Amino acid sequence: MKTTENTLDLKEVSTEDLRQELELRGYQMNNLWQSADVMDIYDCNSEVAMKILIKALNNNATMEQIWLSIESEAEHKGLIHSKLK
């Protein structure tokens, strides 16, 4: 891997290695989205596709649904919200 001024050139690191590193740091990596997912369905370039993904995934309704799903899964496992202890 190439480094510049003690900095790793991440373009030289495989996608799988990057995913594994982020997973080790506590990120959920099972369902990543990429511009190609949008471009496979719509006739657009990668810049437009990325803007669509960003808006869709940061949409208030999407975020609310994710938090509701997290709450539901946690309750299903019998977990108690730490703020309610």
C-alpha positions as CSV (number, residue, x, y, z in Angstrom):
1,M,0.0,0.0,0.0
2,K,1.2,3.5,-0.9
3,T,1.6,6.1,1.8
4,T,2.2,9.8,1.5
5,E,3.6,11.7,4.5
6,N,2.6,8.9,6.8
7,T,-0.9,8.8,5.3
8,L,-2.3,5.6,3.8
9,D,-3.6,5.9,0.2
10,L,-7.1,4.4,0.7
11,K,-7.5,3.9,-3.0
12,E,-5.0,1.1,-2.7
13,V,-7.1,-0.7,0.0
14,S,-9.7,-3.2,-1.1
15,T,-13.4,-2.4,-0.4
16,E,-13.6,-5.5,1.7
17,D,-10.7,-4.4,3.9
18,L,-12.2,-1.0,4.3
19,R,-15.6,-2.5,5.3
20,Q,-13.9,-4.8,7.8
21,E,-12.0,-1.8,9.3
22,L,-15.2,0.2,9.7
23,E,-16.9,-2.9,11.2
24,L,-14.1,-3.2,13.8
25,R,-14.8,0.5,14.7
26,G,-18.5,-0.3,15.4
27,Y,-20.2,0.6,12.1
28,Q,-22.9,-1.6,10.6
29,M,-21.7,-2.7,7.2
30,N,-24.2,-5.3,6.0
31,N,-26.3,-3.1,3.8
32,L,-24.2,-0.3,2.2
33,W,-25.7,1.6,-0.7
34,Q,-23.8,2.9,-3.7
35,S,-24.6,5.1,-6.7
36,A,-24.7,2.0,-8.9
37,D,-27.8,0.8,-7.0
38,V,-29.7,3.9,-8.3
39,M,-28.0,3.9,-11.7
40,D,-29.1,0.3,-12.3
41,I,-32.7,1.5,-12.1
42,Y,-32.6,5.1,-13.4
43,D,-30.8,6.7,-16.3
44,C,-28.5,9.1,-14.4
45,N,-24.9,9.7,-13.7
46,S,-23.1,8.8,-10.5
47,E,-23.3,12.4,-9.1
48,V,-27.1,12.5,-9.5
49,A,-27.4,9.0,-8.1
50,M,-25.3,9.9,-5.0
51,K,-27.5,13.0,-4.4
52,I,-30.6,10.8,-4.6
53,L,-29.1,8.3,-2.1
54,I,-28.1,11.0,0.3
55,K,-31.6,12.6,0.3
56,A,-33.3,9.3,0.5
57,L,-31.2,7.9,3.4
58,N,-31.2,11.2,5.3
59,N,-34.9,11.7,4.9
60,N,-36.7,12.3,8.2
61,A,-39.2,9.5,7.5
62,T,-36.4,7.1,6.7
63,M,-34.5,8.0,9.9
64,E,-37.6,7.7,12.0
65,Q,-38.3,4.3,10.6
66,I,-34.8,3.1,11.4
67,W,-35.0,4.3,15.0
68,L,-38.4,2.6,15.3
69,S,-36.9,-0.6,14.0
70,I,-34.0,-0.3,16.4
71,E,-36.4,0.2,19.3
72,S,-38.5,-2.8,18.2
73,E,-35.5,-5.1,17.9
74,A,-34.1,-4.0,21.2
75,E,-37.4,-4.5,23.0
76,H,-37.8,-7.9,21.3
77,K,-34.4,-8.9,22.9
78,G,-35.7,-7.7,26.3
79,L,-33.4,-4.7,26.4
80,I,-34.2,-1.7,28.5
81,H,-33.5,1.8,27.2
82,S,-30.5,3.2,29.2
83,K,-32.2,6.6,29.7
84,L,-35.1,4.8,31.4
85,K,-33.1,3.0,34.1
